[in-house]
Amino acid sequence: MGFDWEKAVGVPPRSDDAGHSRMQLASVNGGASGGAGGGDADLRISKTPWTSASGVADELHTTTNNGLTDLEEAGTGSTSGTEGFDCTAALNEISAIWVARLTAVRDECGRLHATLAKTGKHFGEVDQHAAGRVSGVHVGNRPDWAR
């Protein structure tokens, strides 16, 4: 059996092959003797890791946005009654830095969510189309160079 990318990245196994395409690796001999490679020549491509990562990025976007809101709300109450203290100025400066950082993280997670979702959709559609087109090509069991 070949290297299972889904298992390596922690994707749970599925009962069907929906969303998968099959591809043969030329450097793997598929168990035949005399080849330089070893193992299984089947490569499974899946949209699942991309859509899972997109979901994580979306969760991080939401959580970061909630944290940003909490930070801004907490900062509004700390300034009343503390005017003139050195700690108030330092707190306001640090708060502004954290708001800028969390805003950048939130925005990047939103960008990644969209990009990863688009990539997963692409793999799901294009790879299935390619698998359908390639499945109609029959070349026998011997490579061209061995004929």
N, CA, C and O atoms as a GROMACS GRO file, in nm:
protein
  588
    1MET      N    1   0.084  -0.118   0.000
    1MET     CA    2   0.000   0.000   0.000
    1MET      C    3   0.088   0.124   0.000
    1MET      O    4   0.190   0.125   0.069
    2GLY      N    5   0.053   0.227  -0.076
    2GLY     CA    6   0.130   0.350  -0.087
    2GLY      C    7   0.109   0.442   0.032
    2GLY      O    8   0.034   0.411   0.125
    3PHE      N    9   0.177   0.553   0.027
    3PHE     CA   10   0.168   0.652   0.132
    3PHE      C   11   0.030   0.715   0.131
    3PHE      O   12  -0.015   0.761   0.026
    4ASP      N   13  -0.036   0.718   0.242
    4ASP     CA   14  -0.171   0.771   0.253
    4ASP      C   15  -0.164   0.914   0.306
    4ASP      O   16  -0.145   0.936   0.426
    5TRP      N   17  -0.179   1.011   0.216
    5TRP     CA   18  -0.170   1.152   0.254
    5TRP      C   19  -0.281   1.191   0.350
    5TRP      O   20  -0.258   1.268   0.444
    6GLU      N   21  -0.400   1.139   0.329
    6GLU     CA   22  -0.511   1.174   0.418
    6GLU      C   23  -0.484   1.127   0.560
    6GLU      O   24  -0.513   1.198   0.656
    7LYS      N   25  -0.429   1.007   0.574
    7LYS     CA   26  -0.396   0.956   0.706
    7LYS      C   27  -0.285   1.040   0.769
    7LYS      O   28  -0.287   1.066   0.890
    8ALA      N   29  -0.189   1.083   0.688
    8ALA     CA   30  -0.076   1.161   0.739
    8ALA      C   31  -0.120   1.297   0.792
    8ALA      O   32  -0.062   1.348   0.888
    9VAL      N   33  -0.221   1.358   0.730
    9VAL     CA   34  -0.267   1.489   0.775
    9VAL      C   35  -0.387   1.480   0.868
    9VAL      O   36  -0.444   1.582   0.907
   10GLY      N   37  -0.427   1.356   0.903
   10GLY     CA   38  -0.532   1.338   1.003
   10GLY      C   39  -0.674   1.342   0.952
   10GLY      O   40  -0.765   1.369   1.029
   11VAL      N   41  -0.695   1.317   0.823
   11VAL     CA   42  -0.830   1.315   0.769
   11VAL      C   43  -0.890   1.178   0.796
   11VAL      O   44  -0.829   1.076   0.762
   12PRO      N   45  -1.009   1.172   0.857
   12PRO     CA   46  -1.068   1.042   0.886
   12PRO      C   47  -1.104   0.966   0.758
   12PRO      O   48  -1.139   1.028   0.657
   13PRO      N   49  -1.094   0.832   0.761
   13PRO     CA   50  -1.125   0.754   0.641
   13PRO      C   51  -1.273   0.764   0.605
   13PRO      O   52  -1.359   0.787   0.691
   14ARG      N   53  -1.302   0.746   0.476
   14ARG     CA   54  -1.440   0.751   0.428
   14ARG      C   55  -1.480   0.615   0.373
   14ARG      O   56  -1.396   0.534   0.334
   15SER      N   57  -1.610   0.594   0.371
   15SER     CA   58  -1.659   0.466   0.322
   15SER      C   59  -1.670   0.464   0.169
   15SER      O   60  -1.682   0.357   0.109
   16ASP      N   61  -1.664   0.582   0.107
   16ASP     CA   62  -1.674   0.586  -0.039
   16ASP      C   63  -1.556   0.664  -0.096
   16ASP      O   64  -1.474   0.718  -0.022
   17ASP      N   65  -1.547   0.670  -0.227
   17ASP     CA   66  -1.438   0.740  -0.293
   17ASP      C   67  -1.482   0.877  -0.345
   17ASP      O   68  -1.415   0.933  -0.431
   18ALA      N   69  -1.593   0.932  -0.295
   18ALA     CA   70  -1.639   1.062  -0.341
   18ALA      C   71  -1.534   1.168  -0.313
   18ALA      O   72  -1.481   1.175  -0.202
   19GLY      N   73  -1.503   1.248  -0.412
   19GLY     CA   74  -1.405   1.354  -0.395
   19GLY      C   75  -1.262   1.309  -0.416
   19GLY      O   76  -1.169   1.385  -0.390
   20HIS      N   77  -1.241   1.186  -0.463
   20HIS     CA   78  -1.106   1.134  -0.483
   20HIS      C   79  -1.082   1.105  -0.631
   20HIS      O   80  -1.174   1.069  -0.705
   21SER      N   81  -0.960   1.120  -0.670
   21SER     CA   82  -0.916   1.080  -0.803
   21SER      C   83  -0.800   0.985  -0.786
   21SER      O   84  -0.735   0.984  -0.681
   22ARG      N   85  -0.773   0.906  -0.886
   22ARG     CA   86  -0.660   0.814  -0.878
   22ARG      C   87  -0.559   0.853  -0.983
   22ARG      O   88  -0.593   0.890  -1.095
   23MET      N   89  -0.433   0.844  -0.945
   23MET     CA   90  -0.324   0.879  -1.035
   23MET      C   91  -0.212   0.778  -1.013
   23MET      O   92  -0.189   0.735  -0.900
   24GLN      N   93  -0.145   0.741  -1.119
   24GLN     CA   94  -0.033   0.648  -1.109
   24GLN      C   95   0.098   0.724  -1.103
   24GLN      O   96   0.120   0.816  -1.183
   25LEU      N   97   0.183   0.688  -1.011
   25LEU     CA   98   0.317   0.747  -1.002
   25LEU      C   99   0.412   0.666  -1.087
   25LEU      O  100   0.422   0.544  -1.069
   26ALA      N  101   0.482   0.730  -1.179
   26ALA     CA  102   0.571   0.661  -1.270
   26ALA      C  103   0.693   0.602  -1.198
   26ALA      O  104   0.750   0.503  -1.245
   27SER      N  105   0.733   0.660  -1.085
   27SER     CA  106   0.854   0.614  -1.017
   27SER      C  107   0.829   0.495  -0.925
   27SER      O  108   0.922   0.445  -0.862
   28VAL      N  109   0.705   0.450  -0.916
   28VAL     CA  110   0.673   0.338  -0.828
   28VAL      C  111   0.638   0.219  -0.916
   28VAL      O  112   0.562   0.230  -1.012
   29ASN      N  113   0.696   0.102  -0.881
   29ASN     CA  114   0.677  -0.014  -0.967
   29ASN      C  115   0.552  -0.095  -0.933
   29ASN      O  116   0.524  -0.194  -1.001
   30GLY      N  117   0.479  -0.057  -0.833
   30GLY     CA  118   0.354  -0.126  -0.802
   30GLY      C  119   0.373  -0.269  -0.759
   30GLY      O  120   0.283  -0.351  -0.778
   31GLY      N  121   0.487  -0.302  -0.702
   31GLY     CA  122   0.510  -0.436  -0.653
   31GLY      C  123   0.585  -0.526  -0.749
   31GLY      O  124   0.623  -0.637  -0.712
   32ALA      N  125   0.607  -0.480  -0.873
   32ALA     CA  126   0.681  -0.563  -0.969
   32ALA      C  127   0.828  -0.565  -0.931
   32ALA      O  128   0.878  -0.470  -0.871
   33SER      N  129   0.895  -0.670  -0.966
   33SER     CA  130   1.038  -0.683  -0.932
   33SER      C  131   1.124  -0.605  -1.029
   33SER      O  132   1.087  -0.584  -1.145
   34GLY      N  133   1.240  -0.562  -0.980
   34GLY     CA  134   1.337  -0.497  -1.065
   34GLY      C  135   1.326  -0.347  -1.075
   34GLY      O  136   1.415  -0.284  -1.132
   35GLY      N  137   1.222  -0.287  -1.022
   35GLY     CA  138   1.206  -0.142  -1.030
   35GLY      C  139   1.278  -0.072  -0.917
   35GLY      O  140   1.307  -0.134  -0.814
   36ALA      N  141   1.308   0.055  -0.936
   36ALA     CA  142   1.376   0.132  -0.832
   36ALA      C  143   1.282   0.168  -0.719
   36ALA      O  144   1.324   0.182  -0.604
   37GLY      N  145   1.156   0.184  -0.750
   37GLY     CA  146   1.060   0.225  -0.648
   37GLY      C  147   0.996   0.105  -0.581
   37GLY      O  148   1.021  -0.009  -0.619
   38GLY      N  149   0.915   0.131  -0.484
   38GLY     CA  150   0.844   0.025  -0.416
   38GLY      C  151   0.709   0.074  -0.372
   38GLY      O  152   0.681   0.194  -0.382
   39GLY      N  153   0.626  -0.013  -0.323
   39GLY     CA  154   0.495   0.027  -0.272
   39GLY      C  155   0.390   0.032  -0.381
   39GLY      O  156   0.407  -0.023  -0.490
   40ASP      N  157   0.283   0.099  -0.349
   40ASP     CA  158   0.167   0.107  -0.436
   40ASP      C  159   0.178   0.230  -0.526
   40ASP      O  160   0.218   0.336  -0.480
   41ALA      N  161   0.142   0.216  -0.652
   41ALA     CA  162   0.155   0.326  -0.747
   41ALA      C  163   0.034   0.420  -0.746
   41ALA      O  164   0.036   0.521  -0.816
   42ASP      N  165  -0.069   0.389  -0.671
   42ASP     CA  166  -0.188   0.474  -0.668
   42ASP      C  167  -0.166   0.595  -0.579
   42ASP      O  168  -0.120   0.582  -0.466
   43LEU      N  169  -0.198   0.712  -0.631
   43LEU     CA  170  -0.194   0.836  -0.556
   43LEU      C  171  -0.337   0.887  -0.545
   43LEU      O  172  -0.406   0.904  -0.646
   44ARG      N  173  -0.380   0.909  -0.424
   44ARG     CA  174  -0.516   0.957  -0.404
   44ARG      C  175  -0.512   1.106  -0.378
   44ARG      O  176  -0.436   1.154  -0.294
   45ILE      N  177  -0.592   1.180  -0.452
   45ILE     CA  178  -0.601   1.325  -0.437
   45ILE      C  179  -0.741   1.355  -0.383
   45ILE      O  180  -0.840   1.302  -0.433
   46SER      N  181  -0.746   1.440  -0.283
   46SER     CA  182  -0.874   1.467  -0.219
   46SER      C  183  -0.890   1.616  -0.193
   46SER      O  184  -0.794   1.687  -0.168
   47LYS      N  185  -1.014   1.660  -0.200
   47LYS     CA  186  -1.045   1.798  -0.164
   47LYS      C  187  -1.059   1.815  -0.014
   47LYS      O  188  -1.061   1.928   0.036
   48THR      N  189  -1.070   1.706   0.061
   48THR     CA  190  -1.099   1.711   0.204
   48THR      C  191  -0.998   1.792   0.285
   48THR      O  192  -1.041   1.874   0.365
   49PRO      N  193  -0.866   1.775   0.269
   49PRO     CA  194  -0.774   1.857   0.351
   49PRO      C  195  -0.791   2.007   0.326
   49PRO      O  196  -0.776   2.087   0.418
   50TRP      N  197  -0.820   2.044   0.203
   50TRP     CA  198  -0.835   2.186   0.170
   50TRP      C  199  -0.961   2.243   0.232
   50TRP      O  200  -0.958   2.353   0.288
   51THR      N  201  -1.072   2.170   0.222
   51THR     CA  202  -1.196   2.222   0.279
   51THR      C  203  -1.191   2.218   0.432
   51THR      O  204  -1.251   2.303   0.498
   52SER      N  205  -1.120   2.120   0.489
   52SER     CA  206  -1.103   2.117   0.635
   52SER      C  207  -1.022   2.237   0.682
   52SER      O  208  -1.057   2.301   0.780
   53ALA      N  209  -0.914   2.267   0.612
   53ALA     CA  210  -0.831   2.383   0.646
   53ALA      C  211  -0.909   2.512   0.629
   53ALA      O  212  -0.891   2.607   0.706
   54SER      N  213  -0.996   2.517   0.529
   54SER     CA  214  -1.080   2.635   0.508
   54SER      C  215  -1.174   2.654   0.627
   54SER      O  216  -1.195   2.767   0.672
   55GLY      N  217  -1.229   2.545   0.678
   55GLY     CA  218  -1.317   2.553   0.794
   55GLY      C  219  -1.243   2.600   0.918
   55GLY      O  220  -1.297   2.678   0.997
   56VAL      N  221  -1.120   2.554   0.936
   56VAL     CA  222  -1.039   2.598   1.051
   56VAL      C  223  -1.009   2.748   1.039
   56VAL      O  224  -1.019   2.821   1.138
   57ALA      N  225  -0.973   2.793   0.919
   57ALA     CA  226  -0.946   2.936   0.898
   57ALA      C  227  -1.070   3.020   0.926
   57ALA      O  228  -1.060   3.129   0.982
   58ASP      N  229  -1.188   2.969   0.888
   58ASP     CA  230  -1.312   3.041   0.915
   58ASP      C  231  -1.340   3.047   1.066
   58ASP      O  232  -1.383   3.151   1.117
   59GLU      N  233  -1.316   2.937   1.137
   59GLU     CA  234  -1.333   2.937   1.282
   59GLU      C  235  -1.237   3.036   1.349
   59GLU      O  236  -1.276   3.108   1.440
   60LEU      N  237  -1.111   3.038   1.302
   60LEU     CA  238  -1.014   3.133   1.356
   60LEU      C  239  -1.055   3.277   1.327
   60LEU      O  240  -1.036   3.366   1.411
   61HIS      N  241  -1.111   3.301   1.209
   61HIS     CA  242  -1.160   3.435   1.175
   61HIS      C  243  -1.269   3.478   1.273
   61HIS      O  244  -1.265   3.589   1.325
   62THR      N  245  -1.364   3.390   1.298
   62THR     CA  246  -1.474   3.422   1.390
   62THR      C  247  -1.424   3.442   1.532
   62THR      O  248  -1.462   3.539   1.598
   63THR      N  249  -1.339   3.351   1.580
   63THR     CA  250  -1.287   3.359   1.716
   63THR      C  251  -1.202   3.486   1.736
   63THR      O  252  -1.213   3.553   1.839
   64THR      N  253  -1.119   3.516   1.638
   64THR     CA  254  -1.036   3.637   1.647
   64THR      C  255  -1.124   3.762   1.646
   64THR      O  256  -1.096   3.858   1.717
   65ASN      N  257  -1.228   3.762   1.566
   65ASN     CA  258  -1.319   3.875   1.562
   65ASN      C  259  -1.388   3.894   1.697
   65ASN      O  260  -1.404   4.006   1.744
   66ASN      N  261  -1.429   3.782   1.759
   66ASN     CA  262  -1.491   3.790   1.891
   66ASN      C  263  -1.392   3.842   1.995
   66ASN      O  264  -1.428   3.923   2.080
   67GLY      N  265  -1.268   3.796   1.988
   67GLY     CA  266  -1.164   3.844   2.080
   67GLY      C  267  -1.135   3.991   2.060
   67GLY      O  268  -1.112   4.064   2.157
   68LEU      N  269  -1.137   4.035   1.937
   68LEU     CA  270  -1.116   4.176   1.906
   68LEU      C  271  -1.228   4.262   1.964
   68LEU      O  272  -1.202   4.369   2.020
   69THR      N  273  -1.350   4.216   1.952
   69THR     CA  274  -1.464   4.287   2.010
   69THR      C  275  -1.452   4.293   2.162
   69THR      O  276  -1.475   4.398   2.222
   70ASP      N  277  -1.417   4.180   2.224
   70ASP     CA  278  -1.400   4.176   2.370
   70ASP      C  279  -1.290   4.272   2.415
   70ASP      O  280  -1.306   4.341   2.516
   71LEU      N  281  -1.180   4.276   2.343
   71LEU     CA  282  -1.069   4.364   2.378
   71LEU      C  283  -1.110   4.510   2.369
   71LEU      O  284  -1.077   4.590   2.456
   72GLU      N  285  -1.182   4.545   2.263
   72GLU     CA  286  -1.227   4.684   2.247
   72GLU      C  287  -1.327   4.723   2.355
   72GLU      O  288  -1.323   4.835   2.406
   73GLU      N  289  -1.418   4.631   2.390
   73GLU     CA  290  -1.515   4.660   2.497
   73GLU      C  291  -1.447   4.673   2.632
   73GLU      O  292  -1.485   4.758   2.712
   74ALA      N  293  -1.348   4.590   2.659
   74ALA     CA  294  -1.276   4.596   2.787
   74ALA      C  295  -1.196   4.725   2.798
   74ALA      O  296  -1.182   4.780   2.907
   75GLY      N  297  -1.146   4.774   2.687
   75GLY     CA  298  -1.066   4.896   2.688
   75GLY      C  299  -1.147   5.021   2.713
   75GLY      O  300  -1.094   5.119   2.764
   76THR      N  301  -1.275   5.019   2.678
   76THR     CA  302  -1.356   5.140   2.696
   76THR      C  303  -1.382   5.170   2.843
   76THR      O  304  -1.390   5.286   2.881
   77GLY      N  305  -1.395   5.070   2.926
   77GLY     CA  306  -1.422   5.092   3.068
   77GLY      C  307  -1.299   5.124   3.150
   77GLY      O  308  -1.311   5.174   3.261
   78SER      N  309  -1.181   5.095   3.099
   78SER     CA  310  -1.059   5.114   3.178
   78SER      C  311  -1.012   5.259   3.181
   78SER      O  312  -0.930   5.295   3.266
   79THR      N  313  -1.060   5.342   3.090
   79THR     CA  314  -1.012   5.481   3.085
   79THR      C  315  -1.089   5.575   3.177
   79THR      O  316  -1.038   5.680   3.214
   80SER      N  317  -1.211   5.540   3.212
   80SER     CA  318  -1.288   5.630   3.298
   80SER      C  319  -1.235   5.625   3.441
   80SER      O  320  -1.222   5.518   3.501
   81GLY      N  321  -1.205   5.744   3.496
   81GLY     CA  322  -1.158   5.755   3.633
   81GLY      C  323  -1.010   5.733   3.650
   81GLY      O  324  -0.960   5.738   3.762
   82THR      N  325  -0.936   5.707   3.540
   82THR     CA  326  -0.792   5.683   3.552
   82THR      C  327  -0.711   5.786   3.476
   82THR      O  328  -0.592   5.765   3.451
   83GLU      N  329  -0.774   5.897   3.437
   83GLU     CA  330  -0.702   6.000   3.362
   83GLU      C  331  -0.583   6.050   3.445
   83GLU      O  332  -0.594   6.070   3.566
   84GLY      N  333  -0.471   6.070   3.377
   84GLY     CA  334  -0.353   6.122   3.443
   84GLY      C  335  -0.256   6.017   3.492
   84GLY      O  336  -0.140   6.050   3.518
   85PHE      N  337  -0.297   5.895   3.504
   85PHE     CA  338  -0.205   5.789   3.548
   85PHE      C  339  -0.119   5.744   3.430
   85PHE      O  340  -0.166   5.737   3.316
   86ASP      N  341   0.007   5.713   3.459
   86ASP     CA  342   0.097   5.664   3.354
   86ASP      C  343   0.050   5.531   3.297
   86ASP      O  344   0.066   5.505   3.178
   87CYS      N  345  -0.009   5.447   3.381
   87CYS     CA  346  -0.053   5.315   3.334
   87CYS      C  347  -0.165   5.326   3.232
   87CYS      O  348  -0.178   5.239   3.146
   88THR      N  349  -0.246   5.431   3.240
   88THR     CA  350  -0.356   5.448   3.144
   88THR      C  351  -0.301   5.472   3.004
   88THR      O  352  -0.350   5.414   2.907
   89ALA      N  353  -0.199   5.557   2.994
   89ALA     CA  354  -0.138   5.583   2.863
   89ALA      C  355  -0.073   5.457   2.808
   89ALA      O  356  -0.085   5.427   2.690
   90ALA      N  357  -0.003   5.382   2.895
   90ALA     CA  358   0.061   5.258   2.851
   90ALA      C  359  -0.043   5.156   2.808
   90ALA      O  360  -0.025   5.086   2.709
   91LEU      N  361  -0.152   5.147   2.883
   91LEU     CA  362  -0.259   5.053   2.849
   91LEU      C  363  -0.321   5.088   2.714
   91LEU      O  364  -0.348   4.999   2.634
   92ASN      N  365  -0.344   5.215   2.690
   92ASN     CA  366  -0.402   5.258   2.562
   92ASN      C  367  -0.307   5.227   2.446
   92ASN      O  368  -0.352   5.187   2.339
   93GLU      N  369  -0.177   5.246   2.468
   93GLU     CA  370  -0.079   5.217   2.364
   93GLU      C  371  -0.074   5.068   2.333
   93GLU      O  372  -0.076   5.028   2.217
   94ILE      N  373  -0.068   4.986   2.436
   94ILE     CA  374  -0.064   4.840   2.418
   94ILE      C  375  -0.193   4.789   2.356
   94ILE      O  376  -0.191   4.702   2.270
   95SER      N  377  -0.305   4.845   2.400
   95SER     CA  378  -0.434   4.804   2.345
   95SER      C  379  -0.442   4.832   2.196
   95SER      O  380  -0.492   4.749   2.120
   96ALA      N  381  -0.392   4.947   2.154
   96ALA     CA  382  -0.394   4.981   2.011
   96ALA      C  383  -0.308   4.885   1.930
   96ALA      O  384  -0.343   4.846   1.818
   97ILE      N  385  -0.195   4.846   1.987
   97ILE     CA  386  -0.106   4.751   1.918
   97ILE      C  387  -0.176   4.616   1.902
   97ILE      O  388  -0.171   4.555   1.796
   98TRP      N  389  -0.242   4.569   2.009
   98TRP     CA  390  -0.310   4.440   2.002
   98TRP      C  391  -0.431   4.444   1.908
   98TRP      O  392  -0.460   4.346   1.840
   99VAL      N  393  -0.501   4.556   1.905
   99VAL     CA  394  -0.613   4.569   1.812
   99VAL      C  395  -0.561   4.559   1.668
   99VAL      O  396  -0.622   4.491   1.586
  100ALA      N  397  -0.451   4.624   1.638
  100ALA     CA  398  -0.394   4.617   1.503
  100ALA      C  399  -0.350   4.475   1.470
  100ALA      O  400  -0.373   4.427   1.358
  101ARG      N  401  -0.286   4.407   1.565
  101ARG     CA  402  -0.240   4.269   1.540
  101ARG      C  403  -0.358   4.175   1.519
  101ARG      O  404  -0.359   4.096   1.424
  102LEU      N  405  -0.457   4.182   1.606
  102LEU     CA  406  -0.573   4.093   1.594
  102LEU      C  407  -0.652   4.122   1.466
  102LEU      O  408  -0.707   4.031   1.404
  103THR      N  409  -0.658   4.248   1.427
  103THR     CA  410  -0.726   4.282   1.302
  103THR      C  411  -0.654   4.220   1.183
  103THR      O  412  -0.718   4.167   1.092
  104ALA      N  413  -0.521   4.224   1.184
  104ALA     CA  414  -0.443   4.163   1.076
  104ALA      C  415  -0.463   4.012   1.073
  104ALA      O  416  -0.477   3.954   0.965
  105VAL      N  417  -0.464   3.948   1.189
  105VAL     CA  418  -0.485   3.802   1.196
  105VAL      C  419  -0.625   3.767   1.146
  105VAL      O  420  -0.642   3.673   1.068
  106ARG      N  421  -0.725   3.843   1.191
  106ARG     CA  422  -0.863   3.817   1.149
  106ARG      C  423  -0.876   3.829   0.998
  106ARG      O  424  -0.937   3.744   0.933
  107ASP      N  425  -0.820   3.936   0.942
  107ASP     CA  426  -0.829   3.957   0.798
  107ASP      C  427  -0.757   3.848   0.719
  107ASP      O  428  -0.806   3.804   0.615
  108GLU      N  429  -0.641   3.804   0.768
  108GLU     CA  430  -0.567   3.698   0.699
  108GLU      C  431  -0.643   3.565   0.705
  108GLU      O  432  -0.645   3.491   0.607
  109CYS      N  433  -0.705   3.536   0.818
  109CYS     CA  434  -0.785   3.413   0.829
  109CYS      C  435  -0.903   3.417   0.733
  109CYS      O  436  -0.939   3.315   0.674
  110GLY      N  437  -0.964   3.533   0.717
  110GLY     CA  438  -1.073   3.547   0.621
  110GLY      C  439  -1.026   3.524   0.478
  110GLY      O  440  -1.095   3.459   0.399
  111ARG      N  441  -0.908   3.577   0.446
  111ARG     CA  442  -0.851   3.558   0.312
  111ARG      C  443  -0.818   3.411   0.288
  111ARG      O  444  -0.847   3.356   0.182
  112LEU      N  445  -0.756   3.348   0.390
  112LEU     CA  446  -0.720   3.206   0.377
  112LEU      C  447  -0.845   3.118   0.363
  112LEU      O  448  -0.845   3.022   0.286
  113HIS      N  449  -0.949   3.150   0.436
  113HIS     CA  450  -1.073   3.072   0.428
  113HIS      C  451  -1.122   3.068   0.283
  113HIS      O  452  -1.153   2.961   0.230
  114ALA      N  453  -1.129   3.185   0.221
  114ALA     CA  454  -1.179   3.191   0.083
  114ALA      C  455  -1.086   3.118  -0.014
  114ALA      O  456  -1.132   3.045  -0.102
  115THR      N  457  -0.956   3.136   0.002
  115THR     CA  458  -0.859   3.074  -0.088
  115THR      C  459  -0.859   2.922  -0.074
  115THR      O  460  -0.858   2.850  -0.174
  116LEU      N  461  -0.860   2.873   0.049
  116LEU     CA  462  -0.860   2.727   0.072
  116LEU      C  463  -0.990   2.663   0.024
  116LEU      O  464  -0.988   2.553  -0.031
  117ALA      N  465  -1.102   2.730   0.045
  117ALA     CA  466  -1.230   2.677  -0.002
  117ALA      C  467  -1.232   2.667  -0.155
  117ALA      O  468  -1.280   2.569  -0.212
  118LYS      N  469  -1.179   2.770  -0.220
  118LYS     CA  470  -1.171   2.770  -0.367
  118LYS      C  471  -1.081   2.657  -0.416
  118LYS      O  472  -1.112   2.590  -0.515
  119THR      N  473  -0.969   2.635  -0.348
  119THR     CA  474  -0.876   2.528  -0.386
  119THR      C  475  -0.941   2.391  -0.369
  119THR      O  476  -0.929   2.305  -0.456
  120GLY      N  477  -1.011   2.370  -0.256
  120GLY     CA  478  -1.081   2.244  -0.235
  120GLY      C  479  -1.186   2.218  -0.341
  120GLY      O  480  -1.200   2.106  -0.389
  121LYS      N  481  -1.260   2.322  -0.377
  121LYS     CA  482  -1.361   2.309  -0.482
  121LYS      C  483  -1.294   2.273  -0.615
  121LYS      O  484  -1.343   2.188  -0.690
  122HIS      N  485  -1.182   2.338  -0.642
  122HIS     CA  486  -1.108   2.310  -0.766
  122HIS      C  487  -1.064   2.164  -0.772
  122HIS      O  488  -1.084   2.097  -0.873
  123PHE      N  489  -1.003   2.113  -0.663
  123PHE     CA  490  -0.960   1.973  -0.661
  123PHE      C  491  -1.079   1.880  -0.676
  123PHE      O  492  -1.071   1.780  -0.747
  124GLY      N  493  -1.188   1.911  -0.611
  124GLY     CA  494  -1.306   1.825  -0.619
  124GLY      C  495  -1.364   1.816  -0.757
  124GLY      O  496  -1.410   1.710  -0.799
  125GLU      N  497  -1.364   1.927  -0.830
  125GLU     CA  498  -1.424   1.930  -0.963
  125GLU      C  499  -1.326   1.888  -1.072
  125GLU      O  500  -1.358   1.801  -1.154
  126VAL      N  501  -1.210   1.948  -1.074
  126VAL     CA  502  -1.115   1.924  -1.182
  126VAL      C  503  -1.060   1.782  -1.177
  126VAL      O  504  -1.050   1.716  -1.281
  127ASP      N  505  -1.025   1.734  -1.060
  127ASP     CA  506  -0.967   1.601  -1.050
  127ASP      C  507  -1.068   1.492  -1.086
  127ASP      O  508  -1.031   1.391  -1.145
  128GLN      N  509  -1.194   1.511  -1.051
  128GLN     CA  510  -1.296   1.414  -1.090
  128GLN      C  511  -1.315   1.415  -1.242
  128GLN      O  512  -1.334   1.310  -1.303
  129HIS      N  513  -1.310   1.534  -1.301
  129HIS     CA  514  -1.322   1.544  -1.446
  129HIS      C  515  -1.204   1.475  -1.515
  129HIS      O  516  -1.221   1.401  -1.611
  130ALA      N  517  -1.084   1.500  -1.464
  130ALA     CA  518  -0.964   1.437  -1.522
  130ALA      C  519  -0.969   1.286  -1.505
  130ALA      O  520  -0.932   1.213  -1.597
  131ALA      N  521  -1.014   1.238  -1.391
  131ALA     CA  522  -1.024   1.094  -1.368
  131ALA      C  523  -1.120   1.030  -1.468
  131ALA      O  524  -1.094   0.922  -1.520
  132GLY      N  525  -1.231   1.098  -1.494
  132GLY     CA  526  -1.326   1.046  -1.591
  132GLY      C  527  -1.269   1.041  -1.732
  132GLY      O  528  -1.295   0.946  -1.805
  133ARG      N  529  -1.193   1.141  -1.768
  133ARG     CA  530  -1.132   1.145  -1.902
  133ARG      C  531  -1.023   1.041  -1.916
  133ARG      O  532  -1.013   0.975  -2.019
  134VAL      N  533  -0.940   1.024  -1.813
  134VAL     CA  534  -0.828   0.931  -1.819
  134VAL      C  535  -0.877   0.787  -1.812
  134VAL      O  536  -0.812   0.698  -1.868
  135SER      N  537  -0.988   0.762  -1.744
  135SER     CA  538  -1.035   0.624  -1.730
  135SER      C  539  -1.072   0.562  -1.864
  135SER      O  540  -1.077   0.439  -1.875
  136GLY      N  541  -1.098   0.644  -1.965
  136GLY     CA  542  -1.132   0.591  -2.097
  136GLY      C  543  -1.010   0.556  -2.181
  136GLY      O  544  -1.025   0.501  -2.290
  137VAL      N  545  -0.891   0.586  -2.132
  137VAL     CA  546  -0.769   0.556  -2.207
  137VAL      C  547  -0.716   0.420  -2.161
  137VAL      O  548  -0.684   0.402  -2.044
  138HIS      N  549  -0.707   0.324  -2.254
  138HIS     CA  550  -0.659   0.191  -2.222
  138HIS      C  551  -0.527   0.167  -2.297
  138HIS      O  552  -0.524   0.166  -2.420
  139VAL      N  553  -0.420   0.147  -2.222
  139VAL     CA  554  -0.290   0.128  -2.284
  139VAL      C  555  -0.230  -0.009  -2.252
  139VAL      O  556  -0.118  -0.038  -2.293
  140GLY      N  557  -0.301  -0.091  -2.180
  140GLY     CA  558  -0.249  -0.221  -2.145
  140GLY      C  559  -0.163  -0.213  -2.019
  140GLY      O  560  -0.161  -0.111  -1.950
  141ASN      N  561  -0.094  -0.321  -1.989
  141ASN     CA  562  -0.016  -0.328  -1.866
  141ASN      C  563   0.130  -0.286  -1.885
  141ASN      O  564   0.201  -0.271  -1.786
  142ARG      N  565   0.176  -0.268  -2.009
  142ARG     CA  566   0.316  -0.238  -2.033
  142ARG      C  567   0.331  -0.091  -2.071
  142ARG      O  568   0.251  -0.038  -2.149
  143PRO      N  569   0.432  -0.024  -2.016
  143PRO     CA  570   0.456   0.116  -2.055
  143PRO      C  571   0.506   0.123  -2.199
  143PRO      O  572   0.553   0.023  -2.254
  144ASP      N  573   0.494   0.241  -2.260
  144ASP     CA  574   0.534   0.260  -2.400
  144ASP      C  575   0.678   0.218  -2.425
  144ASP      O  576   0.706   0.156  -2.527
  145TRP      N  577   0.769   0.251  -2.336
  145TRP     CA  578   0.911   0.223  -2.357
  145TRP      C  579   0.939   0.072  -2.355
  145TRP      O  580   1.044   0.030  -2.404
  146ALA      N  581   0.850  -0.009  -2.298
  146ALA     CA  582   0.874  -0.153  -2.288
  146ALA      C  583   0.809  -0.229  -2.402
  146ALA      O  584   0.820  -0.352  -2.408
  147ARG      N  585   0.741  -0.162  -2.492
  147ARG     CA  586   0.673  -0.232  -2.602
  147ARG      C  587   0.764  -0.261  -2.716
  147ARG      O  588   0.720  -0.319  -2.815
   0.00000   0.00000   0.00000
